[in-house]
Amino acid sequence: MNQKLRADADAVIHEAIRAVLPDAAVRRALAGFAPGGGRVLLVAAGKAAWQMAHAAVAALGSVDAGVVVTKYGHVKGEIPGVTCYEAGHPVPDENSFAATAAALGLVQGLTAEDTVLFLLSGGGSALFEQPLLPGAELQDITGQLLACGADIVEMNTIRKRLSAVKGGRFALACAPAKVYSIVLSDILGDPLDMIASGPAVPDRSTCAEALAVAEKYSLRLSDAARTLLGQETPKELSNVETQITGSVRQLCAAAAAACEKLGYRSILLTDCLDCEARQAGRFLADIARTHAGSGEKLAFLAGGETVVRLTGRGLGGRNQELALAAVPGLAGLAAAVFSVGSDGTDGPTDAAGGYADGDTLAALAARGLEVHAVLTDNDAYHALKAVDGLLMTGPTGTNVNDVAVALIGG
């Protein structure tokens, strides 16, 4: 392993994530918060829910009551007046359903003078869920969408119509109370109705689009599920005000600044990366091969969200798969490719992402591991772990998508 490049990668990740923690952004968004004089209730959902709720309560001093639902391992302590739940992601589980039921119970019977402070971040589609189907059936459909490589917009177009809280339905449940929504974006272009499936936003997607996604991926659906896909979601909401507080563009800018601080000239390729993880990894390795040996320290950055098409039974995530796919192209170069999820968790693993450099191919071969075979089994986690290629941050408290970087040592 190239220890200098690995140290630089770790430093870039630390600085980039620190720069996009939601605390300051939540405080800024609360500058326009004007409760109506009644009760103030807090509901937070998503991977960054605890951090956002903690910042909000600290800024406001107190709330009358609240519910937080976030991913397992993401609750960092008690928040006064707020009940915190941990639940399943990327597939909702019984704790997702129980936590969401608690949130729905909290907002029943409100008046027009009451206010719901709704803090939303990526991951909310799985964590904040009250299914209109049996839970097992919803879990199966979610699993199908993940396995076939559907992108986040396609997934959420389906999930909105199978839920009692998505696609604007949570805001309806709060009415006539006002909903003040603060959103941390994890989707390219910040489409509010798609972030966590838009629980408090009028839905711009249509039944026809949902049925087209089901057809595209040959989803196995019951008659009840197909009927729900044909039922429209709310297209107008009069009781919601929304503020967006962060996005992948800020993550990319922070990563670029961290690279510059280390002496690299930074080039942002895109903040709209949306291809398969393997393709992105090979592309970044190709860029590294073109520029290696130029005598200049360079950093090429790409932010966004790739997808993984499941062909095996291994363990990994999109960022780990991206890094592993770069390995053959990096062989022998004074260059590295790393990719990290800003939330600190990549897929169903404890890793935030993956790292590979010009020495990784030989290190894998010495352990009897072949890149193509590992990728076919989607087992990037164990392969990278064997060569110290996992990036471990722990839950970060934010979630503004992923950033991948090709570092060229000059």
C-alpha positions, 0 to 999 in steps of 0.5 A, a space after each residue: 500500500 502507498 502509505 502517503 496516498 492512503 494518509 492523504 485519502 484519510 485526511 480528505 475524507 475527514 475534512 470533507 465530512 466535517 465540513 458538511 455536518 448538519 449542525 450549522 446548516 440546521 441552525 441557519 435554517 431555523 432562522 426562519 422558524 416561526 411557530 404559531 403559538 401552540 405546541 412545537 413537536 419535532 419529528 426527524 427521520 433519516 441517517 442524519 436524523 439524530 444529529 439534526 434533531 440534536 442541533 435543533 433542540 440545542 438551538 431552540 432550547 426545547 420542544 414539547 415532544 419529539 420522535 427521531 428514527 435513524 439507522 442502527 448505531 446512529 443514536 449518539 445519546 439522549 435528546 431532551 423531550 425526544 424519543 429516539 428509535 433505531 431501525 432498518 436500512 436499506 430495507 425497512 424492518 419492524 422497528 421502522 414501522 414502530 417508530 413511524 407509528 409513534 411519529 404518526 401518533 405524535 401528530 394526531 389531533 393537532 390544531 392550526 396553532 401547532 407546528 411540526 418541525 420535520 427534519 429529513 435526511 437520506 435513508 428516510 425511505 426505509 427508516 420512516 415507513 408505515 406500509 399500506 401492504 404487509 411489511 414482509 411484502 414491502 420488504 420483498 419489493 424493496 429488496 427487488 428494487 435494490 437487487 436490480 440496480 434501480 436508481 433512487 428516483 425509480 425506487 422512490 417513485 414505487 415506494 411512495 405509493 405503497 406507504 401511508 407517510 411518503 409522497 406528501 402523506 405525512 404532511 396531510 397527517 399533520 394538518 391543520 398544523 403547520 409543517 416546517 421542514 428542514 431537508 438534508 439532500 442526498 439526491 442529485 439535483 435536490 428533488 424535494 419530492 424524492 428525498 426520503 420519498 418526500 413525506 412532506 412535499 407534493 409528489 411530482 411523480 405519476 402513477 404511469 411512471 410508477 407502473 413503468 418502473 415496475 414493468 422495466 424491472 419486471 417486479 413481482 407484485 401482488 394485485 394489491 401492490 399493483 392497485 396501489 401503484 395506480 393510486 395518485 399521491 397528493 399533488 398540493 399541500 398548503 401547510 408546509 414550508 421547506 428549507 434545504 440545508 446541504 447537498 453533495 455539491 458542498 461535499 465535493 467542494 469540501 473534498 476539493 479544498 482538502 485536496 488543495 490543502 495537501 498540494 493537489 490540483 483539484 478537478 471536479 469531474 461531476 457532482 451528478 455521478 449516477 452510473 454503475 459503481 464498477 463503471 465509475 471505478 474503471 473510469 477513475 482508474 483510466 483517468 489516473 492512468 492517463 495522468 500518472 507520471 505527469 509530474 503534477 499532483 492531481 485530484 479528480 473528484 466525482 460526487 453523486 450516487 452509483 448503483 450496484 447490480 447484484 450478481 452474487 451473495 457477497 458483502 459490500 456497498 457501492 463505494 467499496 465496489 467502485 474502489 475494487 473495480 479501479 484496482 486493475 487499472 491502477 496496478 503499478 501506478 503512483 495513484 489511488 482511487 477511493 470512494 466514501 459515503 458521507 453518512 459513514 456506512 456503505 450498504 449493509 456494512 460497517 465500512 464507509 467506503 473503499 480505497 485502492 492504489 497501485 499496490 492493491 492488485 498485487 496484495 489481492 493476488 498474494 491472498 488468492 483473490 481475483 478482482 473479477 471473481 470478487 466483483 461477480 460475487 459482490 464481495 468487495 468488503 471481504 476483499 478490501 478488508 484483506 488488504 486494509 482497503 476499507 474506509 472506516 469512519 463510523 456513523 458521521 451524523 450527516 448524509 449528503 451522498 458520496 464522493 469518489 476521488 482519484 489521487 495522482 501522486 505526481 
